[in-house]
Amino acid sequence: MAPSNPNYIYAQVQSIAPNNNGGCGSANGCQLGAWVSTDGGGSWTYMEGSQGGALRDCQNGAGDYPQNWYDQGVAVDPNNPDRVFFDTFDVWFATRTGTVWNDTTCGYSYSGSAGPVHVDQHALAFLPGSSSILLIGNDGGAHGTTNADVANQNTDPTWFNMDTGLNTIEFYSGDISGNFLNSASPQANGGAQDNGSSSVTFAGTPTGPVLWQLGVGGDGFYARIDPVGTGSSLRFWQGNNSGSLHRCVMNCTNQNAPWSGRVSGAWSGDTQSFILPYDLFHGGIPGGDDCAPPGVPGGCGHLIAGTTRVWETINGGNASFGSSDWYITNNPTNQNMTKQTLGSRSFINQLKYSPKYQSVAMVGTNDGNAWIGFNLGTGAQAQANWVNVTDNNLVLPNRPVLGVALDPSAASPSLPVGYAAMGGFDANTPATPGHVFQVTCAANCASFTWADKTGNLPDIPVDSIIVNPNIPQQVFAGTDWGVYYTDDITVASPVWQRFENGLPHAMVWDMQIDRGSTTLSVWTRSRGAYVYPLAGAGPTPTPTPTSTPTVTVS
């Protein structure tokens, strides 16, 4: 709506059908067009030049892209209702009666090596009353201009970056090195939306902003660290687009570190999440399995990855490790662990090894299934025994399982206790409300019982969950509003506290605990990464996290 004339309303519309407009490539999610009303919504006029196929980037190439569902927005000049900016992956200028949209940010088509403005725009806002000051938010943070008023079909405003001093990295996932709290040179490894995967070596305990080193580019997804490694270096793992997985075996936090090419399994034909989940067994829990000693081969080389089934390798510590080292754990190998009710959206969202036993793992799917697997780690295909513990969603809501965790204090591999973190809202499944659920198994899950452990948590998606190995009744839940914790998950209705004192109220899609159980790491969507020294078996202190601000450099 135009601030200077509320009768002027603009609407930007995504196409829901696949098309070949511009750069769409038969995908859906491109731009259908924009419409304007000058009578308060009584009638609408199509804006010529707004259709996806008409959009041209700064090199006159295709200017449409299939992600208007992800980045779309409108801002009208506060003093002129005929002047308007739209966003997709770039920021476009248009006039109400014009026929050409001008790409003002040139994210993929700047004349130099890189444009001044990051791609994937999410927010547009004029300073109230100003036609010249326009602020934008994107996957790279915040940008602005003080001369938006000069924009026309041939002239771009001058943009500047506003990220100095801001934590804006959108982490999907991350990991930290072993004995993080006490190490002289602790390390971290994280994957971020549209900013690749980056890693860092700290000089002692992190106390302020540091530079992180870009490893694998593109979208950075799950990131893990082999905390034992070769003996002279830890091994780092980073995932990115199209289910790709990459490994580094030495000097991994250095510039130009020797990252491998794709070492993914043969899962490209499987239905899978855009953010392919995988996990690495860290070991180090007293009384449980452990990794091989440092060496080549050696270290923590057991990994699992999830599509609609679970893949595994036990050779991640081998010098010759490659794609052929992955095998399917399921029996039969074509077993589909989803309900297959969401089409291409029925896939595994999350999977985790037991922190204690490398033969046990848990899986959660986007369509509400939960599984616990036994007899992993044999090195042979189709040897795992996967048990569907969904129980027809009688207790576990039929909503996306966004996070899973297994209790590190399990007495034996056959007696796992697992947790499922649920997305959505209670209104989606009113008969089965709740967001945190605990499953207790007997005899390799031949029998099991679910319990709702949501307690006083707010009705918001819970994205991740993890158990403190030092105090197994202490559980952390990463939500859309930050982290909550309970000091006693064993009671029928746990009391959850919001994790305050420095941790932002932002989405938390991943949390990891180091080998040695000294530190919890929290990976936020848009506010960087944080670490917190875990409580031991004595009195439980009030959580007070330590920020590890992130700046990604190449």
N, C-alpha and C positions, 0 to 999 in steps of 0.2 A: 504494500500500500504506500502511495506517495505521501510523505509527511506534509507537503504543502497543499495537497488536494486529495482528501480521502476517497473521492469518487474514482480516482485512478488506481487500479489494482492490476498487478502483473502476476502471471502464473507460468511456471516452467514445468514441463511435463516430460517424463521419461517414457520411452517406448517399451511396452511389455512384450512385444513380438520380436523375434529374431529378424534382422535386416542386414543389408549390405551397404548402408549409408556410410560414407566416409571411411573411417577406420574400424567399422563394426565387425566385419568379417563373419557375417551370419550369426552374430551373438545378440542376445537381448540386453537391455539396459542402456542403450544409446538414447540420444535426444530425439523425442518426437517433435518438439517445438515449444514456442512460447506464445501466450495469448495475453491480451490487454483488454480491460474494461474501463470505460470512462464514465460509467453511470452506476458505480458502486456494485457491480456484479450483475446488473440486469441483463446485459448483453456483452458478448466477447468477440474480439477481432483477432484473427491470426496475425502474428508478426512475421512478415516475409523475411526470409533469410535466416530464420531461427531453426529450420529443420536441420537434422544432423548432417545430411549430405551436402548442405550449403556451407557448413562451417569450414573455414580454411585457416590453417596455422600460419605462422610468420614466414614460412618458406613456401606458402601456397600449397601445402600438402593437406591431406585429409585431417580435419579438425574435430571429428567425432570419435568417441571412445566408449566402450560398453560398461560404463560405471557411473551413470547418473544416479543410480541407487545409493552410491557411496559419496559422491561429491556434487552437490547441486545447491544453488542459493541465489537470492535476488536482493539488490540494494538500489533504491531509487534516490536520485539527487534530492536532498532536502528542500531545495529551492526551485527545482524545475521538474515537474512531473513527467516530462517527455524524455528525460535522460535517465538511463538505467544501466546498471552493471549486473551481469549474470556470472555465475561460476559453474564450471564443470571441472575438468582437470586443470584448466586455465581460467583466467578471469577475462570476460568478454564485455566490450562496450557496445551498446545499441541505443538507438532512438526509437520512440514509439512508432514513427511513420517511416523510418528508414528501411532499407532492404539488405543491408550488409552488417554483419557482426564483426567487430575488430578484436582479434586476440591481442590483449595488452600485456600478457606476461610471458608468452613464448617458451613455456616450460620444456617442451621437447624440440623446439625449432629455433632456438636462439642462434644468432649468427656466430657467436663465440663458442667456447667449449661447453659452457653451461649458462643457463639463464639466471637472471638475478632473483627470480622467484621460484620457489619449490613448486612441484606439481601437486595435484589433488587438493583442490580448494574445498573448504567446509564451511567457512563463515565469511560474511561480508557485512561491514557496518560503517556508515558515515558518522563522523563526529556530529552530534546534533547541531543543526543550523549551518553546517559548513558544507559547501559544494566541493571543496578542495581536499579535505582530509578524509581519506578512506582507509580503513584497516581491514586486513584479510587474515584468515587462519587456515593453515594447510598442514600436510604431513611433515613439513619442515619447520613448522612453528608459526611465528607471526611476522607479517610484512605490512608495510604501509606506504602511502604516498601523500604528499602535500599539494599535489597539483592535479588531482582527479578532474578538475574543471576544464583542463585543456584537452581531454580525451575527445576524439572524434573518430570517423572511419579510417583516418590515415595517421593519426597522432596518438602515441601512447603516453600515459603519465610516467613519471620517474618513480620507480619503486625502491625501497630500502628494507633491509632486514632488521628485525627488532628482537632477535633472540638473545642478545648479550645479557647474561645474568639469569636467563630463564632455563628451567629444566623442561624441555618439550619433547624429548624422544618418546616415541610410542612403542614400548617394548611388548612383543608377544611373549617372550620367554627369555630365560637366562640361567646361568649356573655360576658357582664360585668354586675355587680350588679348596683342597682339603686343609683342615686345621686353620681356617681363614683367620680366626680371631688372633691366633698366636704367631702367625707366620710373619717373617720379616719382609716377604715379597708376595703378598696374596694376589690372586688373579681373578678376573671375572670375564665372562663371555656372554653376550646378549644379542638377540635378533630383534630388529625394529622395523616397523612398517615403513616401506619406501626409503629406508636409510641403511639397508644391508645389515650384516652382522659384524659386530665389532668386539674387540677384547682389549684388556688393559692389565698391566702389572703395576700394583701400587707400591709405594715406598712405605711400608708399614701400614698401620690402620688408616684407611682413607678419612681425611678430615675436610676436604673441600673439592672444588672442581678440578678435574684432570682430563687430559686428552685420551680418548680411546682410539684404537687403530682399526680402520676398516679392513675386514678380511674378505668375505664374499659379498658381492653387491646384490642389487635388486631389492626385493622384499626380504628382510631377515626374519626367519621364523624361529623354530626351536633351536636352542644352543646348549651344548653340554660340554663338560670337561672330564676327561679321564684323570682322576686325582692321583693316580699312581704313576702312569706313564712309562717312559723309557728308562728312567733313572737319571737322565740328564735334562729331560724336558717333559712337560705334561702334554697329552694329546688333546686337541680341541676339535669339536664337531660343530658345524654350522649348516642349517638348512635354508633353502630359498625356493624360488618359484618352481612350479611343475614337479613337485615332489623330489627336488634335487637335494642331495646330501653331500657334504664335503668334509675332508679331514685334513688337519695339520698336525705334524708329528714333531716339530722342533721350532723354537723361537717364534711361537705363534702370536705373540702380542707385538711383534716387531713390524715395522713397515716392510712391505714386500715379503711377508712371511710365505713359506712354501705350501700354499693351500693346494690340495689335490683337485683334479677335475671331478666330475660327478661319480660318486661311489654308491649310488642308490641301488636298491634291489630292482627286480623286474616288475615293479608295481605300476608302471605308467598306464597300463590298461585297466587297472582297478578304479572303481569309483572311490574318490578320496577327497578329504578336506583340502581347501586352498592352502591351509596351514597344516601340512602333513605332520602329525604328531609322532615323536619317537622318544625313547628314553634310554639311558645308560645306567647299568648297575654300578653303584659306587662302592658297595661293601663297607666294611669297617664297623658294623654293629656287633657288639660282643655276643658270642654264642651263635653267630650266624655264619653264612658263607662269606668268603672273601675273594678279592681279586688275586690274580697271579702276581708274583713279585715283579718289581720294575724290570723292564727289559724289552727286547724285540725278538720273539713275541713276548708279551707280558703286559702287566697293568690290567686295567678294567676294560675288557674287550667285548663284553656282552651287551648287545643293543637290541631293542625291539622297535618296530615301526608299525603303524596302523593304517589300513585302508578300510575295507570291509572285512578283512581278516588280519591276522597278525603275522608279521615277518620277523625273523630273528637272525642274528649272526653272533658267533662266539669268537670271531677272528678279528675283531676291531683293533687288536694290539699287534697284528702281524704286519711285517714290512710290506708284504705283497697284497695286502687287503684290497679287494675290489668288489664290483657289483655281483660277481658270481658267488661271493661268500654268503649271500643272504639266502634264506630258505623259508618256506611257509610252515608255520607251526601247526596249523589246523589239520584235523583229521575228520572228514575228508578235506583235501586241500582247497576245494572250491566252497567250503563252508562260508556262508554269509552271516556275519554276527549282528546285522541290523534287522529291523522289521521290514525294510524295503518299502516303507510307506511314504517316503519323501522324495522319491525319484533320485535325482543326482545329489540330493542333500542327505541321503541316508548313508552315513559313513561313521567311522570311529572318530570321536572328538578328542579323546584323551586315553592314554594308557600309561601305566606305571609299574615298574618292578616293585616287589616287596623290598624295603630297605635292608631286610635281614636275609632273605632267601632268594638267590638268583633263579630258582626253579619256579617261582610263583609271581604272577602278575595280575593286574586288574585292568579292565577295559570299560569305557563308557561311550555310548553311541549318541548321535545327534537325534535319533528317534526314540530315545528313552530306554535303551537296553543296558544292562550291566552284566559283565562276565568276570569270572575269576578262573585263571588258568594254572595248571600244575604240570610238572615234568618238563618245564622249559630248560634250555641250556644244554641239551644233549648233543647238539651239533648235527642232528639228523632231522630231516623233514617229517612232518605229520606225526610227531611224537608227543605233542602236548595234549593234555586233557582239559578242554575248555568247558566250563560249566556255566550255563545261563542261569543267573541268579535273579533275573528280572521279576520272576514270580507273577507274570501277567499284570505287572504294575498295580498289584493290590495295595501295596504300601508305597513303593517307589513311584513318584508321579511319572506319567507318560509325557515327559518334557525332555528337552536336551540335557544329557549328562555332560556338563562342561568340565568337570574335574573329578579325579579319582585319587585315592591314596590307600595304602595298606599300613596297618599298625606295625611298627618295628619291634613291638614287644611280644609278638605271637610266640607261643611256646614251641610250636613245631610248624613245618610247612603245611601240614594237613589241617591246621586250625587257624586259618587267616581271619582277621577282622578288617573289613574294608569300609571305605567312606565314599559316598557319591555326592558331588556338589551339583545342584540342579539350577538350570536356567529358567527363564520365563517367570510367570507370576501365578499366585494362587488362583486367580480368576481363570487361568487357562485350564486348570484341573481342580475345580472346587471340591470334589470328593476326596482328593488326595493332595492337600496343601503341604507346603514345606519346602525347604531348600538344602538342608543337610541331613543325610541319612546314613545310618550305620548298619552293615550287614555282618553277622557273626556266623561263622561256618563250623560245622563238625564233619569229620571224616571226609576231607577233600570236597566239602560242600555237598555231600550226599544229602545233608539237611542244613538248613540255614534259616535265620530269622532277621527281619528288617526292623529297625527302630527309627522313628523320626526324632532327630536330635536338633531340630531347628530352634527350639526354645524361644527366646525373645528376639531372635534375628528379625530385622525388617523384611518386608515382602519385596525383596529385590533379588536379581540373579546372583547366585554364588558361582564364581568362575573357576576357583581353584581351592584346594584344601590340602593340608599337610599336618602331620603329627610330630610333636617334639619327641625325639628318641630318648631324651634324658628323663622326661616326665610324660609318659604316654597318654595320660589323661588330659594333657594340654594340647588343644587342637587349634590351628589357625585357619580361618576361612577368608579367601580373597574375594571381594564382591565388587559390584559396580560402584560402590561408595567407599572403597578402601578395605582395610583388613580388620576383621573382628577375631577375638580369641576367647576361648573358655578354658578355665583352669580345672574343670571337672566334666569331661564328656560322659562320665559313667552314670550321672544322675539321669532320671527320666526326662527332665526338661532343663537342659543346661542353660546357665546364665552366660550370655555373651557380652563382652565389652568391646567397644570400638578402640582400635589400636591408635592412640593419639601421640602427642609429643614429637611432632616432626614428620609424620607420615601423611602424605596428602590424601584427600578423599577422592581418589581416582580409581578407575578400573584396574584390577589386579588379575591378570590372566595366568600368571605362573608364580610359584614360590618354590624355592629349593633350599635344602639344608646340606651343608658341606659334609664330606667324609670326616669323621671325628666329632660331628654334632656340636660344633662351637657356635655356629652362626646361621641365622635365617636370612635368606635373601628374598627381596620382594621386588617384582618387576612390573612397573605400572604402565598403563596406557596414557602417555602424554606427560608424565612427570618424572621420568628417569628411574633409576634403580636405588634401592636402599638395603642396608644390612642392619641386623639387630643381634646382639650377643645373646645366645640362648641360655635360659635358666638351666642349672644342673638339677641334681636330685634333691637339693636342699630347698629352703624357702623360695617361693616364686616372686621375683621382683616385678614391679610394674613395667611393662614393655616400653622402652624408649629407643626408637630406631636411630641409626646414624645414616645420614644421606650420603650417597655416592653420586653426585651430579655427573651427567654424561655429556660429552661433546664428541661427536664422531668426526674423525678426520681421515683423509685418504693420503 
